[in-house]
Amino acid sequence: MITDLDARAVADDLERQIAHWLAAATTFQDAEEFASEAAWRSVESYVGIPLRRHLGVVVGELVDIGTATLALTRAAHRDATALPAAVSGVQQFRRRFTQVETTLDFFGDAVSSRTSPQLRAALQSLDALAMASMQPVLARAGSAPVPVLTYVDKGMGASILRAGIRLWAPGSINPVAAIKIVRHNLYRPTSLFHEAGHQVAALTGWVPALEASLTRALASDPQLQSMWSAWSSEIAADVFAFAHTGYASVTALYDVVGDARTILRWPIGDPHPVGWLRTLLGCAFCRQVYGHGPWDDLETAMLALFPLRQADVTVRALLERSRQRMDAIADSCLTAPIPGLDGRPIASAVDPARVSPTALAELERVAGTALWTSPHWRRTEGIRIVALAGLREAERPAEAATWVERARSWMNTGALAA
């Protein structure tokens, strides 16, 4: 039983605790606690303004809750029956503080990754490229444009925190699509379009439609149905990247999944296709749309380096049966009817034929050297320029450093118009 003396001691300590947490929370009202003013200015207004406004609301709500909790602890001084509510309030505020801090830290770190003028220009270019890639599909689907904040980080693969999902702070909805680009692919950013594809898929009903399409294509093999349908979300994003950057997206993906330790493994619950199958699927996309080409050689090289006998015996048969039906699987992915596009496939809004090797060679011929310097080409063909640079890097390994440097120079010379 709590005595009057104990109650006063508890109430005093609760007031002390909440005073500390509330004082710390008020520092969040200064956005420079998480990123410099220069870093915030480096984010385009269509991203930075709604993001800072949203974060300001989140912090304001936190401070209001803290102020109310402080009042609860003071009430407990006068009335011991208020102690349980005060104790609960302080505990809840501690947890909410951590959730808000996590939200602010995430965006502060993302904004702060723009550490130099060159990197700032590159990421601004990627912001605009991602928005441009989504625009034709979202416009057809009647959805508003999605602001994009790209940031650079270590690792092998990109990721996205989609706009519209709940953030760590309770009741907080993400106002922007935050896309991580890893350093090794910063200047071959086909993964940017994979991540943008996740955002588009969420707004158009693409994933359930693709799952249904795969289920129909594999109707005679329930095991394959079950395996492939679980990968629909990642496959839709791969299709989106392919539609925008063609073969470049396939080689870039293989460079990520081509780890001898994992390429033939199927981890339980992994939403990504087995890397071996994912690469075969990308090569099948290319053959479906472009016919034969360098993707045939990539497939041959992968099969020679990672023969099926290296796979665990428990998945080997599934991998082989998938390989035998890869053309049908690829067709079902490319032709899946997307609800947001009135039941039409992705090619109705983003035609992958525009980034065929032939089409990109024609773009290169018509534009000449101006392709890499002209604001006009930057504005009108930015995504196809990324596809071209990635294609040439893949086709001409002896010149890879030259093409990476060309892409780097192009991206660092200024942001693209969306």
Stockholm file with secondary structure:
# STOCKHOLM 1.0

chainA/1-418         MITDLDARAVADDLERQIAHWLAAATTFQDAEEFASEAAWRSVESYVGIPLRRHLGVVVGELVDIGTATLALTRAAHRDATALPAAVSGVQQFRRRFTQVETTLDFFGDAVSSRTSPQLRAALQSLDALAMASMQPVLARAGSAPVPVLTYVDKGMGASILRAGIRLWAPGSINPVAAIKIVRHNLYRPTSLFHEAGHQVAALTGWVPALEASLTRALASDPQLQSMWSAWSSEIAADVFAFAHTGYASVTALYDVVGDARTILRWPIGDPHPVGWLRTLLGCAFCRQVYGHGPWDDLETAMLALFPLRQADVTVRALLERSRQRMDAIADSCLTAPIPGLDGRPIASAVDPARVSPTALAELERVAGTALWTSPHWRRTEGIRIVALAGLREAERPAEAATWVERARSWMNTGALAA
#=GR chainA/1-418 SS CCCHHHHHHHHHHHHHHHHHHHHHHHGGGSGGGTSCHHHHHTSCHHHHHHHHHHHHHHHHHHHHHHHHHHHHHHHHHHCGGGHHHHHHHHHHHHHHHHHHHHHHHHHHHHHHTCCSHHHHHHHHHHHHHHHHHHHHHHHHHTCCCCCEEEEEESSSSCEEECTTSBCSSTTCBCCSEEEEEEGGGTTSCHHHHHHHHHHHHHHHTHHHHHHHHHHHHTTTCHHHHHHHHTTHHHHHHHHHHHHHHTHHHHHHHHHHHCCTTTTTCCCTTCCSCCHHHHHHHHHHHHHHHHCSSHHHHHHHHHHHHSCGGGSCHHHHHHHHHHHHTHHHHHHHHHTCCBGGGTTBCGGGTSCGGGGSHHHHHHHHHHHGGGGGTCHHHHHHHHHHHHHHHHHHHHHCGGGHHHHHHHHHHHHHTCCCCC
#=GC SS_cons         CCCHHHHHHHHHHHHHHHHHHHHHHHGGGSGGGTSCHHHHHTSCHHHHHHHHHHHHHHHHHHHHHHHHHHHHHHHHHHCGGGHHHHHHHHHHHHHHHHHHHHHHHHHHHHHHTCCSHHHHHHHHHHHHHHHHHHHHHHHHHTCCCCCEEEEEESSSSCEEECTTSBCSSTTCBCCSEEEEEEGGGTTSCHHHHHHHHHHHHHHHTHHHHHHHHHHHHTTTCHHHHHHHHTTHHHHHHHHHHHHHHTHHHHHHHHHHHCCTTTTTCCCTTCCSCCHHHHHHHHHHHHHHHHCSSHHHHHHHHHHHHSCGGGSCHHHHHHHHHHHHTHHHHHHHHHTCCBGGGTTBCGGGTSCGGGGSHHHHHHHHHHHGGGGGTCHHHHHHHHHHHHHHHHHHHHHCGGGHHHHHHHHHHHHHTCCCCC
//
